[in-house]
Each structure stands twice: as C-alpha cells, then as structure tokens.
C-alpha cells in the first residue's frame, strides 16, 4: 500500500443522550470515544466498530468518509 492510500472510515456522531439507556449502551458509546452531544469521532471501517455502532444505532449518526492511512 502506498503511503497516501485512501481507506474507508466511519464518522460517528452522538445525536441523542445516553441518559435513561442501559449500562451496556452507555459503555459502548464511551468505548467509541464519544463523551458529549454532537461530538464526532472517526473510526476505521471494521466489523468490530460496525457491531458497536449497531448496538447504539438509535443514539448515533454514521456517515462514511475517506481517510488517509499512513502505515
């Protein structure tokens, strides 16, 4: 892979509060790196991340983006 190869990534944004939801959902949102409303993080498009998103799909918005991978 060349140093400037484009890879798929997922931009995850917390759009709904975790207050009142199950503890495992709160922990999943936290594990995704989200701490407050409207905060966005970018993760690589991997099955593990997609599974975490599926657990809290009612709390987050997801969009596909391209990222530069320099590894």
PDB file of N, CA, C and O in Angstrom:
ATOM      1  N   UNK A   1       0.828  -1.174   0.000  1.00  0.00           N
ATOM      2  CA  UNK A   1       0.000   0.000   0.000  1.00  0.00           C
ATOM      3  C   UNK A   1       0.879   1.247   0.000  1.00  0.00           C
ATOM      4  O   UNK A   1       1.854   1.320   0.748  1.00  0.00           O
ATOM      5  N   UNK A   2       0.552   2.186  -0.803  1.00  0.00           N
ATOM      6  CA  UNK A   2       1.346   3.409  -0.856  1.00  0.00           C
ATOM      7  C   UNK A   2       1.076   4.267   0.382  1.00  0.00           C
ATOM      8  O   UNK A   2       0.028   4.122   1.011  1.00  0.00           O
ATOM      9  N   UNK A   3       2.008   5.163   0.742  1.00  0.00           N
ATOM     10  CA  UNK A   3       1.836   5.965   1.952  1.00  0.00           C
ATOM     11  C   UNK A   3       0.597   6.860   1.936  1.00  0.00           C
ATOM     12  O   UNK A   3       0.102   7.236   2.999  1.00  0.00           O
ATOM     13  N   UNK A   4       0.088   7.205   0.760  1.00  0.00           N
ATOM     14  CA  UNK A   4      -1.069   8.089   0.703  1.00  0.00           C
ATOM     15  C   UNK A   4      -2.321   7.352   0.230  1.00  0.00           C
ATOM     16  O   UNK A   4      -3.149   7.918  -0.483  1.00  0.00           O
ATOM     17  N   UNK A   5      -2.452   6.087   0.630  1.00  0.00           N
ATOM     18  CA  UNK A   5      -3.604   5.295   0.223  1.00  0.00           C
ATOM     19  C   UNK A   5      -4.858   5.760   0.958  1.00  0.00           C
ATOM     20  O   UNK A   5      -4.818   6.079   2.147  1.00  0.00           O
ATOM     21  N   UNK A   6      -5.959   5.791   0.234  1.00  0.00           N
ATOM     22  CA  UNK A   6      -7.237   6.172   0.829  1.00  0.00           C
ATOM     23  C   UNK A   6      -7.932   4.910   1.332  1.00  0.00           C
ATOM     24  O   UNK A   6      -7.983   3.899   0.632  1.00  0.00           O
ATOM     25  N   UNK A   7      -8.463   4.977   2.542  1.00  0.00           N
ATOM     26  CA  UNK A   7      -9.214   3.868   3.097  1.00  0.00           C
ATOM     27  C   UNK A   7     -10.566   4.379   3.574  1.00  0.00           C
ATOM     28  O   UNK A   7     -10.745   5.576   3.799  1.00  0.00           O
ATOM     29  N   UNK A   8     -11.500   3.476   3.723  1.00  0.00           N
ATOM     30  CA  UNK A   8     -12.817   3.858   4.212  1.00  0.00           C
ATOM     31  C   UNK A   8     -12.763   4.039   5.716  1.00  0.00           C
ATOM     32  O   UNK A   8     -12.057   3.324   6.427  1.00  0.00           O
ATOM     33  N   UNK A   9     -13.523   5.007   6.177  1.00  0.00           N
ATOM     34  CA  UNK A   9     -13.636   5.248   7.606  1.00  0.00           C
ATOM     35  C   UNK A   9     -15.079   5.633   7.899  1.00  0.00           C
ATOM     36  O   UNK A   9     -15.841   5.971   6.993  1.00  0.00           O
ATOM     37  N   UNK A  10     -15.442   5.577   9.171  1.00  0.00           N
ATOM     38  CA  UNK A  10     -16.791   5.916   9.599  1.00  0.00           C
ATOM     39  C   UNK A  10     -16.735   7.110  10.542  1.00  0.00           C
ATOM     40  O   UNK A  10     -15.985   7.104  11.518  1.00  0.00           O
ATOM     41  N   UNK A  11     -17.518   8.115  10.251  1.00  0.00           N
ATOM     42  CA  UNK A  11     -17.644   9.269  11.140  1.00  0.00           C
ATOM     43  C   UNK A  11     -18.894   9.044  11.983  1.00  0.00           C
ATOM     44  O   UNK A  11     -20.006   8.984  11.459  1.00  0.00           O
ATOM     45  N   UNK A  12     -18.697   8.922  13.299  1.00  0.00           N
ATOM     46  CA  UNK A  12     -19.784   8.621  14.216  1.00  0.00           C
ATOM     47  C   UNK A  12     -20.050   9.858  15.067  1.00  0.00           C
ATOM     48  O   UNK A  12     -19.129  10.416  15.663  1.00  0.00           O
ATOM     49  N   UNK A  13     -21.318  10.287  15.122  1.00  0.00           N
ATOM     50  CA  UNK A  13     -21.706  11.471  15.876  1.00  0.00           C
ATOM     51  C   UNK A  13     -22.790  11.090  16.877  1.00  0.00           C
ATOM     52  O   UNK A  13     -23.772  10.441  16.518  1.00  0.00           O
ATOM     53  N   UNK A  14     -22.609  11.495  18.134  1.00  0.00           N
ATOM     54  CA  UNK A  14     -23.620  11.241  19.164  1.00  0.00           C
ATOM     55  C   UNK A  14     -24.734  12.267  19.003  1.00  0.00           C
ATOM     56  O   UNK A  14     -24.502  13.465  19.168  1.00  0.00           O
ATOM     57  N   UNK A  15     -25.946  11.806  18.682  1.00  0.00           N
ATOM     58  CA  UNK A  15     -27.047  12.734  18.439  1.00  0.00           C
ATOM     59  C   UNK A  15     -28.134  12.673  19.515  1.00  0.00           C
ATOM     60  O   UNK A  15     -29.050  13.495  19.523  1.00  0.00           O
ATOM     61  N   UNK A  16     -28.032  11.708  20.410  1.00  0.00           N
ATOM     62  CA  UNK A  16     -29.029  11.564  21.462  1.00  0.00           C
ATOM     63  C   UNK A  16     -28.329  11.196  22.760  1.00  0.00           C
ATOM     64  O   UNK A  16     -27.350  10.450  22.751  1.00  0.00           O
ATOM     65  N   UNK A  17     -28.824  11.713  23.867  1.00  0.00           N
ATOM     66  CA  UNK A  17     -28.214  11.477  25.167  1.00  0.00           C
ATOM     67  C   UNK A  17     -28.350  10.018  25.588  1.00  0.00           C
ATOM     68  O   UNK A  17     -29.323   9.349  25.240  1.00  0.00           O
ATOM     69  N   UNK A  18     -27.371   9.536  26.335  1.00  0.00           N
ATOM     70  CA  UNK A  18     -27.414   8.158  26.827  1.00  0.00           C
ATOM     71  C   UNK A  18     -28.150   8.045  28.160  1.00  0.00           C
ATOM     72  O   UNK A  18     -28.300   6.944  28.689  1.00  0.00           O
ATOM     73  N   UNK A  19     -28.602   9.148  28.698  1.00  0.00           N
ATOM     74  CA  UNK A  19     -29.331   9.131  29.967  1.00  0.00           C
ATOM     75  C   UNK A  19     -30.604   8.311  29.795  1.00  0.00           C
ATOM     76  O   UNK A  19     -31.377   8.527  28.862  1.00  0.00           O
ATOM     77  N   UNK A  20     -30.808   7.371  30.705  1.00  0.00           N
ATOM     78  CA  UNK A  20     -32.009   6.549  30.670  1.00  0.00           C
ATOM     79  C   UNK A  20     -31.869   5.271  29.862  1.00  0.00           C
ATOM     80  O   UNK A  20     -32.819   4.493  29.776  1.00  0.00           O
ATOM     81  N   UNK A  21     -30.701   5.036  29.265  1.00  0.00           N
ATOM     82  CA  UNK A  21     -30.480   3.816  28.493  1.00  0.00           C
ATOM     83  C   UNK A  21     -29.660   2.824  29.313  1.00  0.00           C
ATOM     84  O   UNK A  21     -29.086   3.174  30.345  1.00  0.00           O
ATOM     85  N   UNK A  22     -29.618   1.593  28.839  1.00  0.00           N
ATOM     86  CA  UNK A  22     -28.932   0.527  29.562  1.00  0.00           C
ATOM     87  C   UNK A  22     -27.440   0.821  29.705  1.00  0.00           C
ATOM     88  O   UNK A  22     -26.844   1.539  28.902  1.00  0.00           O
ATOM     89  N   UNK A  23     -26.866   0.246  30.743  1.00  0.00           N
ATOM     90  CA  UNK A  23     -25.447   0.465  31.051  1.00  0.00           C
ATOM     91  C   UNK A  23     -24.544   0.004  29.914  1.00  0.00           C
ATOM     92  O   UNK A  23     -23.539   0.654  29.625  1.00  0.00           O
ATOM     93  N   UNK A  24     -24.887  -1.116  29.258  1.00  0.00           N
ATOM     94  CA  UNK A  24     -24.023  -1.588  28.171  1.00  0.00           C
ATOM     95  C   UNK A  24     -24.027  -0.609  26.997  1.00  0.00           C
ATOM     96  O   UNK A  24     -23.025  -0.494  26.291  1.00  0.00           O
ATOM     97  N   UNK A  25     -25.123   0.087  26.780  1.00  0.00           N
ATOM     98  CA  UNK A  25     -25.171   1.076  25.713  1.00  0.00           C
ATOM     99  C   UNK A  25     -24.347   2.306  26.082  1.00  0.00           C
ATOM    100  O   UNK A  25     -23.685   2.891  25.225  1.00  0.00           O
ATOM    101  N   UNK A  26     -24.386   2.694  27.341  1.00  0.00           N
ATOM    102  CA  UNK A  26     -23.565   3.819  27.805  1.00  0.00           C
ATOM    103  C   UNK A  26     -22.086   3.493  27.635  1.00  0.00           C
ATOM    104  O   UNK A  26     -21.302   4.332  27.193  1.00  0.00           O
ATOM    105  N   UNK A  27     -21.714   2.265  27.990  1.00  0.00           N
ATOM    106  CA  UNK A  27     -20.314   1.855  27.863  1.00  0.00           C
ATOM    107  C   UNK A  27     -19.883   1.775  26.402  1.00  0.00           C
ATOM    108  O   UNK A  27     -18.738   2.095  26.079  1.00  0.00           O
ATOM    109  N   UNK A  28     -20.779   1.356  25.522  1.00  0.00           N
ATOM    110  CA  UNK A  28     -20.455   1.267  24.099  1.00  0.00           C
ATOM    111  C   UNK A  28     -20.210   2.650  23.516  1.00  0.00           C
ATOM    112  O   UNK A  28     -19.261   2.846  22.756  1.00  0.00           O
ATOM    113  N   UNK A  29     -21.064   3.616  23.868  1.00  0.00           N
ATOM    114  CA  UNK A  29     -20.881   4.989  23.391  1.00  0.00           C
ATOM    115  C   UNK A  29     -19.543   5.517  23.885  1.00  0.00           C
ATOM    116  O   UNK A  29     -18.812   6.162  23.133  1.00  0.00           O
ATOM    117  N   UNK A  30     -19.222   5.252  25.130  1.00  0.00           N
ATOM    118  CA  UNK A  30     -17.953   5.704  25.706  1.00  0.00           C
ATOM    119  C   UNK A  30     -16.761   5.032  25.007  1.00  0.00           C
ATOM    120  O   UNK A  30     -15.743   5.674  24.748  1.00  0.00           O
ATOM    121  N   UNK A  31     -16.902   3.734  24.707  1.00  0.00           N
ATOM    122  CA  UNK A  31     -15.828   2.994  24.034  1.00  0.00           C
ATOM    123  C   UNK A  31     -15.604   3.500  22.610  1.00  0.00           C
ATOM    124  O   UNK A  31     -14.499   3.394  22.077  1.00  0.00           O
ATOM    125  N   UNK A  32     -16.639   4.042  22.004  1.00  0.00           N
ATOM    126  CA  UNK A  32     -16.491   4.635  20.674  1.00  0.00           C
ATOM    127  C   UNK A  32     -15.767   5.981  20.742  1.00  0.00           C
ATOM    128  O   UNK A  32     -15.399   6.543  19.711  1.00  0.00           O
ATOM    129  N   UNK A  33     -15.565   6.492  21.956  1.00  0.00           N
ATOM    130  CA  UNK A  33     -14.841   7.748  22.112  1.00  0.00           C
ATOM    131  C   UNK A  33     -15.747   8.964  22.183  1.00  0.00           C
ATOM    132  O   UNK A  33     -15.284  10.096  22.046  1.00  0.00           O
ATOM    133  N   UNK A  34     -17.028   8.737  22.396  1.00  0.00           N
ATOM    134  CA  UNK A  34     -17.986   9.845  22.452  1.00  0.00           C
ATOM    135  C   UNK A  34     -18.291  10.199  23.901  1.00  0.00           C
ATOM    136  O   UNK A  34     -18.622   9.330  24.707  1.00  0.00           O
ATOM    137  N   UNK A  35     -18.174  11.482  24.220  1.00  0.00           N
ATOM    138  CA  UNK A  35     -18.418  11.933  25.579  1.00  0.00           C
ATOM    139  C   UNK A  35     -19.601  12.876  25.693  1.00  0.00           C
ATOM    140  O   UNK A  35     -20.303  12.868  26.705  1.00  0.00           O
ATOM    141  N   UNK A  36     -19.834  13.695  24.664  1.00  0.00           N
ATOM    142  CA  UNK A  36     -20.923  14.667  24.765  1.00  0.00           C
ATOM    143  C   UNK A  36     -21.701  14.762  23.465  1.00  0.00           C
ATOM    144  O   UNK A  36     -21.259  14.286  22.419  1.00  0.00           O
ATOM    145  N   UNK A  37     -22.850  15.376  23.548  1.00  0.00           N
ATOM    146  CA  UNK A  37     -23.753  15.507  22.406  1.00  0.00           C
ATOM    147  C   UNK A  37     -23.070  16.234  21.253  1.00  0.00           C
ATOM    148  O   UNK A  37     -22.287  17.160  21.465  1.00  0.00           O
ATOM    149  N   UNK A  38     -23.374  15.808  20.042  1.00  0.00           N
ATOM    150  CA  UNK A  38     -22.861  16.386  18.794  1.00  0.00           C
ATOM    151  C   UNK A  38     -21.358  16.246  18.610  1.00  0.00           C
ATOM    152  O   UNK A  38     -20.787  16.866  17.712  1.00  0.00           O
ATOM    153  N   UNK A  39     -20.718  15.457  19.430  1.00  0.00           N
ATOM    154  CA  UNK A  39     -19.298  15.183  19.257  1.00  0.00           C
ATOM    155  C   UNK A  39     -19.149  14.104  18.181  1.00  0.00           C
ATOM    156  O   UNK A  39     -19.934  13.156  18.142  1.00  0.00           O
ATOM    157  N   UNK A  40     -18.163  14.240  17.325  1.00  0.00           N
ATOM    158  CA  UNK A  40     -17.910  13.275  16.263  1.00  0.00           C
ATOM    159  C   UNK A  40     -16.519  12.678  16.405  1.00  0.00           C
ATOM    160  O   UNK A  40     -15.577  13.348  16.828  1.00  0.00           O
ATOM    161  N   UNK A  41     -16.410  11.418  16.049  1.00  0.00           N
ATOM    162  CA  UNK A  41     -15.119  10.733  16.010  1.00  0.00           C
ATOM    163  C   UNK A  41     -15.052   9.937  14.709  1.00  0.00           C
ATOM    164  O   UNK A  41     -16.081   9.580  14.135  1.00  0.00           O
ATOM    165  N   UNK A  42     -13.849   9.669  14.257  1.00  0.00           N
ATOM    166  CA  UNK A  42     -13.660   8.889  13.039  1.00  0.00           C
ATOM    167  C   UNK A  42     -12.963   7.588  13.399  1.00  0.00           C
ATOM    168  O   UNK A  42     -11.920   7.581  14.051  1.00  0.00           O
ATOM    169  N   UNK A  43     -13.566   6.482  12.957  1.00  0.00           N
ATOM    170  CA  UNK A  43     -13.020   5.156  13.207  1.00  0.00           C
ATOM    171  C   UNK A  43     -12.828   4.441  11.874  1.00  0.00           C
ATOM    172  O   UNK A  43     -13.534   4.735  10.909  1.00  0.00           O
ATOM    173  N   UNK A  44     -11.881   3.507  11.810  1.00  0.00           N
ATOM    174  CA  UNK A  44     -11.731   2.707  10.593  1.00  0.00           C
ATOM    175  C   UNK A  44     -12.970   1.843  10.392  1.00  0.00           C
ATOM    176  O   UNK A  44     -13.624   1.451  11.359  1.00  0.00           O
ATOM    177  N   UNK A  45     -13.285   1.553   9.161  1.00  0.00           N
ATOM    178  CA  UNK A  45     -14.458   0.738   8.843  1.00  0.00           C
ATOM    179  C   UNK A  45     -14.088  -0.735   9.033  1.00  0.00           C
ATOM    180  O   UNK A  45     -13.585  -1.395   8.124  1.00  0.00           O
ATOM    181  N   UNK A  46     -14.356  -1.227  10.255  1.00  0.00           N
ATOM    182  CA  UNK A  46     -14.047  -2.608  10.611  1.00  0.00           C
ATOM    183  C   UNK A  46     -15.285  -3.265  11.200  1.00  0.00           C
ATOM    184  O   UNK A  46     -16.163  -2.565  11.706  1.00  0.00           O
ATOM    185  N   UNK A  47     -15.380  -4.574  11.149  1.00  0.00           N
ATOM    186  CA  UNK A  47     -16.559  -5.263  11.687  1.00  0.00           C
ATOM    187  C   UNK A  47     -16.794  -4.993  13.177  1.00  0.00           C
ATOM    188  O   UNK A  47     -17.942  -4.920  13.616  1.00  0.00           O
ATOM    189  N   UNK A  48     -15.728  -4.846  13.948  1.00  0.00           N
ATOM    190  CA  UNK A  48     -15.871  -4.601  15.378  1.00  0.00           C
ATOM    191  C   UNK A  48     -16.553  -3.259  15.631  1.00  0.00           C
ATOM    192  O   UNK A  48     -17.432  -3.150  16.485  1.00  0.00           O
ATOM    193  N   UNK A  49     -16.145  -2.256  14.891  1.00  0.00           N
ATOM    194  CA  UNK A  49     -16.727  -0.926  15.037  1.00  0.00           C
ATOM    195  C   UNK A  49     -18.179  -0.938  14.565  1.00  0.00           C
ATOM    196  O   UNK A  49     -19.048  -0.351  15.210  1.00  0.00           O
ATOM    197  N   UNK A  50     -18.443  -1.604  13.440  1.00  0.00           N
ATOM    198  CA  UNK A  50     -19.819  -1.692  12.934  1.00  0.00           C
ATOM    199  C   UNK A  50     -20.733  -2.376  13.943  1.00  0.00           C
ATOM    200  O   UNK A  50     -21.893  -1.989  14.085  1.00  0.00           O
ATOM    201  N   UNK A  51     -20.228  -3.384  14.645  1.00  0.00           N
ATOM    202  CA  UNK A  51     -21.025  -4.063  15.674  1.00  0.00           C
ATOM    203  C   UNK A  51     -21.340  -3.138  16.842  1.00  0.00           C
ATOM    204  O   UNK A  51     -22.451  -3.152  17.373  1.00  0.00           O
ATOM    205  N   UNK A  52     -20.360  -2.339  17.238  1.00  0.00           N
ATOM    206  CA  UNK A  52     -20.589  -1.380  18.322  1.00  0.00           C
ATOM    207  C   UNK A  52     -21.628  -0.345  17.903  1.00  0.00           C
ATOM    208  O   UNK A  52     -22.493   0.035  18.692  1.00  0.00           O
ATOM    209  N   UNK A  53     -21.535   0.103  16.664  1.00  0.00           N
ATOM    210  CA  UNK A  53     -22.493   1.088  16.160  1.00  0.00           C
ATOM    211  C   UNK A  53     -23.889   0.491  16.116  1.00  0.00           C
ATOM    212  O   UNK A  53     -24.864   1.168  16.442  1.00  0.00           O
ATOM    213  N   UNK A  54     -23.994  -0.766  15.719  1.00  0.00           N
ATOM    214  CA  UNK A  54     -25.301  -1.418  15.650  1.00  0.00           C
ATOM    215  C   UNK A  54     -25.950  -1.480  17.038  1.00  0.00           C
ATOM    216  O   UNK A  54     -27.172  -1.394  17.152  1.00  0.00           O
ATOM    217  N   UNK A  55     -25.144  -1.627  18.083  1.00  0.00           N
ATOM    218  CA  UNK A  55     -25.663  -1.680  19.445  1.00  0.00           C
ATOM    219  C   UNK A  55     -26.316  -0.363  19.856  1.00  0.00           C
ATOM    220  O   UNK A  55     -27.288  -0.359  20.613  1.00  0.00           O
ATOM    221  N   UNK A  56     -25.784   0.757  19.359  1.00  0.00           N
ATOM    222  CA  UNK A  56     -26.293   2.078  19.763  1.00  0.00           C
ATOM    223  C   UNK A  56     -26.777   2.887  18.565  1.00  0.00           C
ATOM    224  O   UNK A  56     -26.687   4.114  18.571  1.00  0.00           O
ATOM    225  N   UNK A  57     -27.291   2.213  17.535  1.00  0.00           N
ATOM    226  CA  UNK A  57     -27.678   2.906  16.305  1.00  0.00           C
ATOM    227  C   UNK A  57     -28.771   3.941  16.515  1.00  0.00           C
ATOM    228  O   UNK A  57     -28.907   4.858  15.706  1.00  0.00           O
ATOM    229  N   UNK A  58     -29.553   3.817  17.582  1.00  0.00           N
ATOM    230  CA  UNK A  58     -30.598   4.787  17.871  1.00  0.00           C
ATOM    231  C   UNK A  58     -30.058   6.050  18.545  1.00  0.00           C
ATOM    232  O   UNK A  58     -30.790   7.026  18.709  1.00  0.00           O
ATOM    233  N   UNK A  59     -28.782   6.033  18.935  1.00  0.00           N
ATOM    234  CA  UNK A  59     -28.170   7.171  19.623  1.00  0.00           C
ATOM    235  C   UNK A  59     -27.168   7.929  18.760  1.00  0.00           C
ATOM    236  O   UNK A  59     -26.789   9.051  19.096  1.00  0.00           O
ATOM    237  N   UNK A  60     -26.735   7.334  17.655  1.00  0.00           N
ATOM    238  CA  UNK A  60     -25.668   7.927  16.853  1.00  0.00           C
ATOM    239  C   UNK A  60     -26.075   8.083  15.392  1.00  0.00           C
ATOM    240  O   UNK A  60     -26.989   7.417  14.904  1.00  0.00           O
ATOM    241  N   UNK A  61     -25.372   8.979  14.712  1.00  0.00           N
ATOM    242  CA  UNK A  61     -25.482   9.126  13.260  1.00  0.00           C
ATOM    243  C   UNK A  61     -24.140   8.706  12.672  1.00  0.00           C
ATOM    244  O   UNK A  61     -23.087   9.024  13.224  1.00  0.00           O
ATOM    245  N   UNK A  62     -24.181   7.995  11.558  1.00  0.00           N
ATOM    246  CA  UNK A  62     -22.964   7.453  10.961  1.00  0.00           C
ATOM    247  C   UNK A  62     -22.902   7.858   9.494  1.00  0.00           C
ATOM    248  O   UNK A  62     -23.896   7.782   8.771  1.00  0.00           O
ATOM    249  N   UNK A  63     -21.715   8.291   9.066  1.00  0.00           N
ATOM    250  CA  UNK A  63     -21.502   8.551   7.645  1.00  0.00           C
ATOM    251  C   UNK A  63     -20.141   8.012   7.248  1.00  0.00           C
ATOM    252  O   UNK A  63     -19.201   8.010   8.043  1.00  0.00           O
ATOM    253  N   UNK A  64     -20.047   7.552   6.003  1.00  0.00           N
ATOM    254  CA  UNK A  64     -18.780   7.028   5.505  1.00  0.00           C
ATOM    255  C   UNK A  64     -17.939   8.170   4.960  1.00  0.00           C
ATOM    256  O   UNK A  64     -18.436   9.039   4.243  1.00  0.00           O
ATOM    257  N   UNK A  65     -16.664   8.158   5.308  1.00  0.00           N
ATOM    258  CA  UNK A  65     -15.728   9.156   4.826  1.00  0.00           C
ATOM    259  C   UNK A  65     -14.462   8.439   4.377  1.00  0.00           C
ATOM    260  O   UNK A  65     -14.263   7.267   4.697  1.00  0.00           O
ATOM    261  N   UNK A  66     -13.615   9.131   3.645  1.00  0.00           N
ATOM    262  CA  UNK A  66     -12.326   8.569   3.274  1.00  0.00           C
ATOM    263  C   UNK A  66     -11.263   9.148   4.195  1.00  0.00           C
ATOM    264  O   UNK A  66     -11.283  10.336   4.515  1.00  0.00           O
ATOM    265  N   UNK A  67     -10.350   8.310   4.612  1.00  0.00           N
ATOM    266  CA  UNK A  67      -9.284   8.797   5.468  1.00  0.00           C
ATOM    267  C   UNK A  67      -7.950   8.442   4.856  1.00  0.00           C
ATOM    268  O   UNK A  67      -7.855   7.494   4.076  1.00  0.00           O
ATOM    269  N   UNK A  68      -6.920   9.190   5.199  1.00  0.00           N
ATOM    270  CA  UNK A  68      -5.567   8.898   4.753  1.00  0.00           C
ATOM    271  C   UNK A  68      -4.908   7.994   5.766  1.00  0.00           C
ATOM    272  O   UNK A  68      -4.810   8.333   6.945  1.00  0.00           O
ATOM    273  N   UNK A  69      -4.462   6.855   5.312  1.00  0.00           N
ATOM    274  CA  UNK A  69      -3.778   5.937   6.203  1.00  0.00           C
ATOM    275  C   UNK A  69      -2.294   5.995   5.901  1.00  0.00           C
ATOM    276  O   UNK A  69      -1.887   5.802   4.756  1.00  0.00           O
ATOM    277  N   UNK A  70      -1.481   6.259   6.913  1.00  0.00           N
ATOM    278  CA  UNK A  70      -0.040   6.414   6.695  1.00  0.00           C
ATOM    279  C   UNK A  70       0.733   5.319   7.399  1.00  0.00           C
ATOM    280  O   UNK A  70       1.689   5.604   8.119  1.00  0.00           O
ATOM    281  N   UNK A  71       0.335   4.061   7.204  1.00  0.00           N
ATOM    282  CA  UNK A  71       1.032   2.959   7.848  1.00  0.00           C
ATOM    283  C   UNK A  71       1.622   2.016   6.852  1.00  0.00           C
ATOM    284  O   UNK A  71       2.247   1.027   7.233  1.00  0.00           O
TER     285      UNK A  71
END
